[in-house]
Amino acid sequence: MITIKDLKKSYKGFELNVSLEIPEGCVTGLIGKNGAGKSTTIKSILGLIKPEGGSVEVLGKEPKSFTTTDKEELGVALSDSGFSMLLNIEDVIHILRASYRNFEEDKFRKLAEGQGLPFDKTIKDFSSGMKAKLKVIAAITHKAKLLVLDEPTAGLDVLARNEVLDLLRAYMEEDSSRSILISSHISSDLEGLCDDIYMINKGRIILHEDTDTILGQYGILKLGEEEYKDLDKQYIVAEHRDRLSVTCLTKEKQYYLENYPDMVVENSSIDDMIVLMLGGESK
């Protein structure tokens, strides 16, 4: 679905240089701090900015060569864009009907009603959750092959986030050949949705793993200084020190469980990886 090789884009004080691939039928998460390069990568995929080097292919084509028909294969929801605040749901339906040959109006109406979106109000009177749901519903109701979502659940409460994620799961269940690229800083969203995760930092991909591998094979070691000195560190990915202890991220949890039975070894989460790899000392 998406193939990026050595994509380069630079701004004052920042340089992007990334490679990644999203195959058919896959939900891929892109994580990193604000300013790490997530939005620049997404804008390059959508052809909104021009790369300075490398290549980007989306659905087998460079974004700059996309026709109107090609663009209909994409469903997009960006954090910093949306519909005019002066529109209502009927106005949005009119726009989508005119924009997409495969717009599923009945499905859109059913989802909008099911998610509690008011048809008698303008978007400026919607809650943050309603606005987020509207963008996602618009993205998934024209039979797109690929969704590109930038922070689709940012600022939402737990219930609203889960409802948005359920919409995305239903979209994938309808057609197993579809794919999603989703950027988010909410790790629980990614853990329950994504097949694999890319971590980006300072314009570089610093980790790519299957989500099951992160949750199953990675682990957290909590050590005193003396324990750390005697530790076999070949499987340590990152570490963080404070005055009295060392916390380590390992990619081989089972190795330490078997060889250090008295050591505190905990399961890892994506949050742990973010904290230790982006806030600690990477190996």
C-alpha positions, 0 to 999 in steps of 0.5 A: 500500500505504502512504500517509502525509501530514504525520504528526505525533507528538511526545514530549519533545524530539522531533517527527515530521513525515513524508510517504511512500508505498509503492506496490504491488509495491515494497520500500522502505527507511527509514534514519536514526540511532537516534532519528530517527523510524523506529520511531515511523513504523512504530508509526504505520503499525501503529496502535500509537500514535495520531498527533497530526496528518496521515493514515496509510492502509495497504491503503486504510484507517486503521490504527485501523479495521482489522478482524481480517481486515484485520490478517491482510493484514500480516506484521510483524517488530519488533526489540523484540518476538517470541514468548515465550522459553518456546515451541518451534516446535510452539507457534508453529505452533499460535499461527499456525494459530489466528491466521491463516486463510491460515496456510501450515503446510507452508511454515512447516515447510519454511522452518523446517527449511531454515533450521536452526531446532531443533524440539526446543528452546525459543526461549530456546536459539535463537541470535540468527540463529535468532530473527530467522529465526523472526520473518521466517518467521512474517511471510511464511507467511500470504499477507500483502500487506504486510510491515513489518519493523523491523531484521530483520537487526540483530545477525546475521552476514553469512551469517544476514543473507543468508539472511533477505534470501533469504527476503524476495526469495522472498516478493516473487517469489511475488506481484509485487503484494506490498510491503515496508517495511524499516528497517535501518542495514545499507546492504548489505542495503538496496542488494541488496533495496530499490527506493527509500530514504527517509532520516529525520533528527530526525523529518523525511524529508530524502531519497527516491530510487530505489536505482538512482539512489543507486548510479548517479547519486550520487557522492563528490568528494574535493577540496583546499581550492583545488579546492573554492573553484573547484567548481561547487556546484549539484549538491552535496548534502552535504559534510564538511571535515577539516583538509586536504580536503573530501569532497562528496556529489553527485547528479550524478556524471556532471557532475563526471566530464565537467567536472572530469577531474582530480578524484577522483570515486568511486561513492556507497553508501548508507553514504556518504549516511548519513555525509555527510548525517547527519554532515556539512553538508547543502546 
